[in-house]
């Protein structure tokens, strides 16, 4: 029997699709990486009985990166990254071991069906999967087709079965366009980012950003925010004046003689026949505010002249009336950009969070695919199916049932981008079922869909034009005739307004007052996320999928901060960067050049442009711009000098330099670092923790005073030498490491003296005693976040030179306080193995650990055994995991 391998983009999608296609009769097992399950069932394919294997990846299998030394900032000129630096595809997440997993499951399979998301990124992942699987599949005979592509827009029985019945092929051109975008962003972004980060962080101490990044899409996105900021700063308010008139109907008391008395005037007057029929209005307390037809004037004397001409008038004459029925159109079908706009402006959800929430709703089968630019439903789209799903919903059942009974209204014709149908609710859900923000987003999507098949809102707009002296005023009002779609989207409803009195041309109303108001023009406000999304879409910056990422990036880089109302206010750093780009080369920040690149990438996707030519031409353009930027960096530096402080004037003294023996300053602003003003050298420090002086002890290699890094009371800490951390003295040390990874053979702070044995959780880490942690002693891995608390209230803990005979880990000498000793009898000292000694096992407790990937938890771990001898920790020859006894630490992971 032949085998068909099917691959989806996420584990949850694979399970849902397999459940639909197998009709629930499938068996499931975990794959070798522990994350992706494999669902198997029997069926027919191409007219023959086969065995189906449905599994998944976790997003991109591969990622693009530079080779070898080109990943080291200090050893490569950034200009080389544009052309000379070779790139390679690496596994996106090595811990998942995704390539090996796909090869194991694909080995010997006869066909492969790709169920990746149906967008350009999905097409690119298709070919990443094929690169891994095709070499191990069975060979096709006689040119038989073995690769198939399923295209679908929602996780429903109908859509999935239709996709299986109409399999196609993956689109290589769309995959190439993604490859081109990835390489452009990598080469351009890394070159500019490396240069400006090194240049400015080497000069200024309070930039408060660990990375001064540049991105072909990210930078124009920031440019929009700074442009609005500049408009606000340069705005000069102007004073203007308006006239405001208040009128009220004339209420008459009719006398037999035909004379009437105006309740607002003591003088009787004779009424005309028309007045007797139309102006006798009984609502004497009602008044109307009239809008001045001139709107406003910017000269006070002129405004005063108009006021003088009108304020003496007692009556306002009706010059014209109009009553016209109008319609407020129902919304277009929902696409990604509109969903993100509403999520930010009305639901208070950031674009990236909203996108992640929508993706979860999609994988759970509640909505259709949320990444789409289309706002037009195809003619053959089943609109009644999704609508029937909502017929019993407690919030909108009545509206839906009425639409189904009376007949739905065909949605407005929108834009057809040729990708996916608009975002549509696929099954009913309640607030209790989804909860929180997922419910609020689902509710909006559903109400929007129901609105698209509802009728337009119809209302009557009334307008009355008045003349008071020589000046004209107008009053308008709206009366709803039929609410239409606003019944389901009440926030779109016509505001309740007082209906205007029934008047005819020539009628008069009494003037209550005419006054002149002084006002000022106001500046625009900072951009909201919704407004920024609109600008990005208008100028072609990013795609519906990447727009949230670019906005999130400028927030993470501390270029903008999100204020109330989700408005984006640029920081000093963001403002200076954009002004600097404008000063050197405006095209680096303007949307025009990136928009042109996006058009070229779309041509690649359509097969109308050559991938290599587009890539080469674009890189050549940006390479020239980069060289000009480097030559002109002094222009941006002049702006930096005004806003930021030099390194020498920043920070506070902390530890002594090993070269000049003067104090170096500790700069806490991101990225935290030490700076020696005398030597004019800067030393990077570990981030996301606290730094303090370590007992004024010095490194035996370079005489620098040691610092102590700590991630908090529940985390881990270790000493480090600033110089060794930046200039590793041994080959097996990496840049940025501390003394807990130093292999110096005799230093009392090194791994050689404090290492115990291989970490129970990760492959490459070593458990190291934290000598600063007493009396609440800790043992921590020098690679992962495993931290074990042990020997509480011990007076002294020391790593012995002796090793365990069973597991070869270093023994610990522990000296307990006599009053609190857990040892039997009156004993206060004990030497043993933290893994094997039964007394120590009772005193070890895992308090903190980063969740490690399940692939590291093999069956051997469950039996309390290590996986063979493994890698021997440096400085502890022969040390390995406990082999024959349950590890006290490993037990916490079972």
ZIUR-V904842 format. One record per residue. D_LAST is the distance of its C-alpha to the last C-alpha in Angstrom with 2 decimals. Layout:
d_last: {D_LAST	D_LAST}
//
This chain:
d_last: {38.63	38.12	34.96	34.87	32.11	31.91	30.22	29.84	29.17	26.04	23.29	24.59	28.09	27.23	25.85	28.94	31.41	30.01	30.12	33.76	34.93	33.32	34.42	30.94	30.91	28.18	24.97	21.98	19.19	16.98	18.76	17.72	17.10	14.47	16.76	19.89	20.13	22.99	25.21	27.71	30.90	34.43	37.55	40.70	41.35	44.80	46.23	44.00	40.93	37.75	33.99	32.46	29.16	28.36	25.81	25.92	25.75	24.79	28.27	30.09	28.86	31.09	32.64	35.87	36.06	38.50	38.38	37.86	40.13	41.04	37.76	38.95	41.13	43.15	44.19	45.49	48.37	47.11	50.22	48.88	46.04	48.57	49.55	48.86	45.09	43.41	40.41	37.64	35.01	31.49	28.18	27.74	23.99	23.18	19.39	19.83	21.76	23.89	26.89	25.12	23.34	26.80	28.44	26.09	26.64	30.32	31.27	34.14	34.40	38.01	37.97	35.99	36.31	35.32	34.26	33.86	35.32	39.09	40.15	40.92	37.40	36.26	38.97	37.83	34.24	35.86	37.35	34.19	32.51	35.65	35.73	32.31	32.90	36.64	36.69	34.38	35.92	38.59	42.07	44.31	47.57	50.90	49.75	47.46	45.59	41.82	40.61	40.76	40.08	39.38	40.85	39.91	39.98	37.87	35.13	37.50	38.41	41.89	40.99	38.24	40.46	43.42	41.49	40.48	44.12	45.48	43.37	44.80	44.04	42.13	44.52	44.69	46.99	44.62	41.84	44.32	45.17	41.54	41.51	44.70	43.40	40.26	42.41	44.99	42.55	40.78	44.01	46.02	43.30	42.07	45.64	46.84	43.62	43.47	47.15	47.46	44.20	45.31	48.88	48.37	45.39	47.43	50.27	48.97	46.53	46.03	45.21	41.86	40.19	37.86	39.38	42.96	42.19	44.64	44.06	46.67	45.51	43.94	47.15	49.56	47.17	47.52	51.24	51.71	50.29	52.48	55.52	55.26	54.84	58.00	59.90	58.97	60.03	63.29	64.22	67.47	68.15	71.54	73.43	74.85	76.70	76.64	78.95	77.58	79.87	79.43	81.65	82.16	84.12	87.74	88.26	91.85	93.86	96.35	99.96	102.62	104.48	101.61	100.88	97.39	95.97	92.81	90.62	89.87	93.56	96.71	98.90	99.71	99.76	100.84	98.09	98.43	97.94	94.67	93.44	94.26	91.94	88.95	88.78	89.04	85.40	84.51	81.22	82.91	79.77	77.98	78.02	76.71	75.47	76.95	75.58	78.06	78.77	79.12	75.55	76.10	78.50	77.87	81.30	81.91	85.67	85.40	82.96	85.39	88.22	86.37	85.58	89.24	90.24	88.01	87.71	91.33	90.83	90.67	89.51	87.06	88.51	86.32	86.92	84.50	81.87	79.34	76.91	74.61	71.75	68.70	65.20	61.86	59.92	56.55	53.78	53.03	49.90	46.77	45.47	42.70	44.93	46.47	43.09	41.92	45.27	45.08	41.42	42.43	45.84	45.25	41.53	40.72	37.96	37.89	38.45	35.07	33.22	35.62	34.99	31.22	31.77	34.26	31.94	29.30	32.14	33.20	29.90	29.63	33.16	35.06	37.35	38.75	37.92	38.29	39.60	43.27	46.64	48.60	50.38	52.26	51.26	52.52	55.35	53.31	50.30	49.63	49.99	50.37	47.02	44.87	47.50	47.27	43.51	44.57	47.34	45.54	43.80	44.71	45.78	48.01	48.69	52.42	52.92	51.14	53.04	56.30	55.62	54.84	57.96	60.32	58.94	56.69	58.20	57.43	55.35	57.26	57.49	55.23	54.06	52.67	50.57	49.77	45.98	44.30	45.90	45.74	42.63	42.82	40.84	39.73	38.61	39.04	36.54	36.80	35.88	33.41	31.72	31.40	31.81	32.89	34.03	33.03	35.48	38.21	38.09	38.02	40.91	42.97	42.41	43.45	46.47	47.53	47.44	49.46	51.90	52.50	53.86	55.79	59.39	60.56	61.39	65.21	67.16	70.76	71.53	74.71	76.51	79.66	81.62	83.84	86.59	87.30	90.35	89.86	86.01	83.71	80.56	78.09	75.88	73.29	71.25	68.87	68.66	65.89	67.30	64.11	60.62	59.14	55.71	55.72	55.03	51.45	51.32	53.18	52.57	54.90	57.66	61.20	61.62	63.76	67.19	70.47	72.78	75.96	79.30	81.44	83.97	86.56	88.25	90.89	89.22	88.94	86.33	86.94	85.50	83.57	82.93	82.49	80.64	79.49	75.86	74.80	71.38	69.51	67.57	63.88	61.48	58.67	55.21	52.21	50.62	48.05	45.11	46.91	50.09	48.29	46.68	50.22	51.63	48.94	49.58	53.34	53.32	50.80	48.15	44.79	43.79	42.50	38.97	39.44	41.57	38.65	37.07	40.36	40.84	37.34	38.01	41.18	39.40	36.51	39.10	40.93	44.00	44.25	42.91	42.43	44.71	45.47	46.38	44.08	46.90	46.29	48.12	48.23	47.47	49.91	47.88	47.91	51.64	52.63	50.75	52.45	55.83	55.38	54.68	57.76	59.79	58.82	58.16	57.95	56.57	53.24	52.69	54.91	53.36	56.06	54.72	51.16	52.65	54.72	51.68	49.86	52.93	52.84	49.17	50.08	52.88	50.43	48.36	51.61	52.62	55.66	54.75	53.65	50.18	51.31	54.47	52.81	50.14	52.79	55.23	52.76	51.32	54.89	55.83	52.90	53.41	56.97	55.84	53.29	56.01	58.30	55.57	54.95	58.71	59.13	56.12	58.58	59.43	55.93	55.73	58.80	56.99	53.92	56.15	57.42	54.02	51.76	52.13	52.24	49.41	51.74	52.42	48.80	46.11	46.36	46.67	43.44	43.51	46.15	46.69	46.76	49.83	52.23	50.56	51.17	48.63	46.55	45.87	42.42	42.48	39.85	40.75	38.53	37.94	37.87	39.72	42.13	45.79	48.47	51.80	53.84	52.14	51.44	47.91	44.68	41.18	38.10	35.26	31.57	31.51	29.79	29.87	32.48	34.68	36.68	38.62	36.77	39.11	41.89	40.38	41.46	40.06	41.74	42.30	44.11	44.81	43.08	41.72	37.95	36.23	32.94	30.67	28.18	26.03	26.24	25.18	21.52	21.48	22.59	26.06	27.92	31.59	33.42	36.88	38.51	40.47	37.78	35.39	38.12	39.58	36.88	38.67	36.49	35.79	32.03	31.91	31.73	33.89	32.43	30.15	30.35	30.82	27.10	27.71	31.24	31.90	35.06	35.30	36.76	36.10	34.37	32.32	31.08	27.86	29.74	30.11	26.95	24.27	21.71	19.52	17.67	15.04	11.40	11.05	14.54	16.94	19.99	19.20	19.91	18.79	22.12	23.40	25.05	28.36	29.49	26.71	28.07	28.20	24.76	23.50	21.00	19.39	18.94	18.39	21.81	20.77	17.87	17.24	14.54	16.21	15.43	18.00	19.23	22.39	23.89	27.65	27.89	31.34	30.56	27.70	28.74	27.26	28.99	30.70	29.21	26.00	23.55	24.87	21.52	19.74	22.78	21.26	23.88	24.39	24.85	27.97	27.45	30.45	29.84	32.48	34.26	34.17	30.41	29.17	26.08	27.33	29.10	32.85	34.54	32.66	31.82	30.81	27.99	26.95	23.63	20.58	17.90	15.34	17.11	19.46	18.52	20.64	19.03	15.44	16.58	18.13	15.42	13.83	12.26	14.79	15.04	13.44	14.76	12.65	12.40	13.28	11.02	13.27	11.63	8.38	10.23	10.02	10.73	7.53	5.93	9.08	8.82	11.70	13.10	15.09	18.45	20.38	19.85	22.11	23.60	23.79	27.40	29.09	26.79	28.04	25.74	22.61	19.47	15.77	15.18	15.81	16.16	14.10	10.59	10.60	10.83	9.84	7.01	5.41	5.63	3.80	0.00}
//
